[in-house]
Amino acid sequence: MTTNIMQTPTLTSLGAARRKWLATLSLTLGFALEANTAFALNPPKPDWSLADMPSQSGRIFLVTGGTSGMGYEDAKALAAAGAEVVIAARNPQRGREAMARIKEEIRGAQVQFEEVDLADLASVKALGERLNAKLPRLDGLINNAAIMAPPERQTSADGHELQLATNYLGHFALTGHVLPLLRKSSAPRVVTLSSIAVLRGNIDFDDLQSERAYNPYASYAQSKLATLMFAFELQRRSQQQGWGIQSIAAHPGVAVTELIARGPGLDSEFGRNWAKDRDEYHSAAQGALPTLYAATAHQAQGGAYYGPTGEEEKRGPLGLATVPAVAQDGEAAARLWTVAERLTGVTYR
Ligand SMILES: NC(=O)c1ccc[n+]([C@@H]2O[C@H](COP(=O)([O-])OP(=O)(O)OC[C@H]3O[C@@H](n4cnc5c(N)ncnc54)[C@H](OP(=O)(O)O)[C@@H]3O)[C@@H](O)[C@H]2O)c1
């Protein structure tokens, strides 16, 4: 059963029993809740492909982590559809290579690179300032960059656990910094990448930074659950504040990218198990389709979560992804937002 649910702050004023009943109804029927009304999320065309992507001419996108994997495929496909694309990642050399490959394949591609380390809040703020100074607006932000499961606990420039910092806090801060640019667009979208790992994820408010105990996979799952809850909470706040942003979540299933090699390592137990089935996984280009649908399809809906619908949602046709119960908890999402504001020093206005 695929489910999506949005719970607005208006709903939190309803009685607990009525909220519980609405949540159960939503779980059962696959509803989203918006402004006190339930509306059905329409599943995408299962075989949606780049051929279905509407022209993106005149639209400006920022793609974090566009130097490899899905982010690279997002940037290339958006540029091919006529968008102006800014790739933001850490390494200028990888940035130059990504731009050169895209320009080689797509004649006239408008793509540029901006250096940012999402695990350094000063770097994220500086990127926001540069973009606000040079772009007229931002039509789409793809919060894609991530790291996965470094074997030992590491910390960011600001002292936060590295996966939480890179995958969640950096994107929380970046989205806040570019909010003024997004609000200048007539139809802004923010697409945030999550993962099937969230189905085993939990937000540990008592040890968010994994200081007491560090399990690399649990910390990864927590960080991706946080991004999913962020995507839903941003949609609620956008509706409430009238920002006009469609906030949508997506995940690729399992795709062959650099994530494992640069995280736990291909020679780790996880890496060896992963490598056994790698022929079965999506390519990065296939893994990018849920994100690209969310970023461009006219039918894509704010508050939805898109991903593959095959076995365990690891691959297969595009559809509505399973939302774990914890990600449907509007109160927990609001609490997490407040924590992120405190840890990043960024408030949305
Ligand atoms: N691959 C999968 O099976 C899978 C499954 C579920 C979800 N996902 C999600 O899909 C998204 C894309 O991952 P991928 O598989 O395509 O991984 P990837 O090939 O390793 O790409 C990750 C990108 O993130 C960038 N990045 C990493 N740390 C950064 C930082 N501190 N600041 C700025 N950029 C940073 C990297 O760029 P530089 O190194 O050049 O900075 C790289 O471009 C992630 O959100 C991931 O969680 C992937």
The ligand as a Tripos MOL2 file, in Angstrom:
@<TRIPOS>MOLECULE
LIG
   48    52     1     0     0
SMALL
NO_CHARGES

@<TRIPOS>ATOM
      1 N1         22.4450    5.3310   -5.0290 N.am      1 LIG1
      2 C1         21.4200    4.8060   -4.3850 C.2       1 LIG1
      3 O1         21.1300    3.6070   -4.4770 O.2       1 LIG1
      4 C2         20.5530    5.6720   -3.5320 C.ar      1 LIG1
      5 C3         19.4730    5.0670   -2.8580 C.ar      1 LIG1
      6 C4         18.6380    5.8680   -2.1040 C.ar      1 LIG1
      7 C5         18.8230    7.2290   -2.0640 C.ar      1 LIG1
      8 N2         19.8860    7.7840   -2.7270 N.ar      1 LIG1
      9 C6         20.0530    9.2370   -2.6500 C.3       1 LIG1
     10 O2         20.2880    9.7660   -3.9380 O.3       1 LIG1
     11 C7         21.0220   10.9850   -3.8190 C.3       1 LIG1
     12 C8         22.1840   10.9980   -4.7930 C.3       1 LIG1
     13 O3         23.1300   10.0400   -4.3930 O.3       1 LIG1
     14 P1         24.0230    9.2230   -5.4310 P.3       1 LIG1
     15 O4         23.7080    7.8040   -5.2150 O.co2     1 LIG1
     16 O5         23.8650    9.8070   -6.7820 O.co2     1 LIG1
     17 O6         25.4880    9.4820   -4.8180 O.3       1 LIG1
     18 P2         26.8790    9.9570   -5.4140 P.3       1 LIG1
     19 O7         27.1260    9.4240   -6.7930 O.co2     1 LIG1
     20 O8         27.8740    9.6090   -4.3550 O.co2     1 LIG1
     21 O9         26.7140   11.5390   -5.5140 O.3       1 LIG1
     22 C9         26.6560   12.3010   -4.3400 C.3       1 LIG1
     23 C10        26.9030   13.7550   -4.7030 C.3       1 LIG1
     24 O10        26.8370   14.5100   -3.4940 O.3       1 LIG1
     25 C11        27.9140   15.4380   -3.4820 C.3       1 LIG1
     26 N3         28.3000   15.7080   -2.0910 N.ar      1 LIG1
     27 C12        28.6440   14.8260   -1.1320 C.ar      1 LIG1
     28 N4         28.9470   15.4550    0.0060 N.ar      1 LIG1
     29 C13        28.7940   16.7790   -0.2340 C.ar      1 LIG1
     30 C14        28.9670   17.9450    0.5530 C.ar      1 LIG1
     31 N5         29.3970   17.9080    1.8160 N.pl3     1 LIG1
     32 N6         28.7030   19.1480   -0.0130 N.ar      1 LIG1
     33 C15        28.2970   19.2340   -1.2960 C.ar      1 LIG1
     34 N7         28.1100   18.1510   -2.0900 N.ar      1 LIG1
     35 C16        28.3750   16.9380   -1.5700 C.ar      1 LIG1
     36 C17        29.0370   14.7690   -4.2640 C.3       1 LIG1
     37 O11        29.8070   15.7680   -4.8990 O.3       1 LIG1
     38 P3         31.3470   16.0980   -4.6270 P.3       1 LIG1
     39 O12        31.9870   14.8660   -4.0520 O.co2     1 LIG1
     40 O13        31.8570   16.4780   -5.9770 O.co2     1 LIG1
     41 O14        31.2920   17.2220   -3.6630 O.co2     1 LIG1
     42 C18        28.2470   14.0070   -5.3280 C.3       1 LIG1
     43 O15        28.0360   14.8310   -6.4560 O.3       1 LIG1
     44 C19        21.4300   11.0730   -2.3500 C.3       1 LIG1
     45 O16        20.5420   11.9460   -1.6900 O.3       1 LIG1
     46 C20        21.2400    9.6690   -1.8200 C.3       1 LIG1
     47 O17        20.9730    9.6360   -0.4480 O.3       1 LIG1
     48 C21        20.7630    7.0380   -3.4570 C.ar      1 LIG1
@<TRIPOS>BOND
     1     1     2 1
     2     2     3 2
     3     2     4 1
     4     4     5 ar
     5     4    48 ar
     6     5     6 ar
     7     6     7 ar
     8     7     8 ar
     9     8     9 1
    10     8    48 ar
    11     9    10 1
    12     9    46 1
    13    10    11 1
    14    11    12 1
    15    11    44 1
    16    12    13 1
    17    13    14 1
    18    14    15 2
    19    14    16 1
    20    14    17 1
    21    17    18 1
    22    18    19 2
    23    18    20 1
    24    18    21 1
    25    21    22 1
    26    22    23 1
    27    23    24 1
    28    23    42 1
    29    24    25 1
    30    25    26 1
    31    25    36 1
    32    26    27 ar
    33    26    35 ar
    34    27    28 ar
    35    28    29 ar
    36    29    30 ar
    37    29    35 ar
    38    30    31 1
    39    30    32 ar
    40    32    33 ar
    41    33    34 ar
    42    34    35 ar
    43    36    37 1
    44    36    42 1
    45    37    38 1
    46    38    39 2
    47    38    40 1
    48    38    41 1
    49    42    43 1
    50    44    45 1
    51    44    46 1
    52    46    47 1
@<TRIPOS>SUBSTRUCTURE
     1 LIG1         1 GROUP 0 **** ****
